[in-house]
């Protein structure tokens, strides 16, 4: 379960040896179609990003994809889809 304004860590397993990779990023598409990328870190075969307060600013379907550079070639991983919900407000 994922909620807006929470701080999960995105960890995308590439299934590849990233020891010679550079420039790790998480590419995203928001529910409204806006695209962008976050600078990430590599950990083993994973590309990871810690969500910040303002990152998940829309509820709905988000897509994420790892991207790293091997020399001048950018390699991208499998696209994953996550639904981000608004938390239920109680009175």
Buried (B, 14 or more C-beta within 10 A) or exposed (E): EBEBEBEBEBBBBBEBEBEEBEEBBBBBBBBEEEEEEBEBEBEEBBBBBEBEEEBBEEBEEBBBBBBBBEEEEEEEBEEEEBEBEEEEEEE
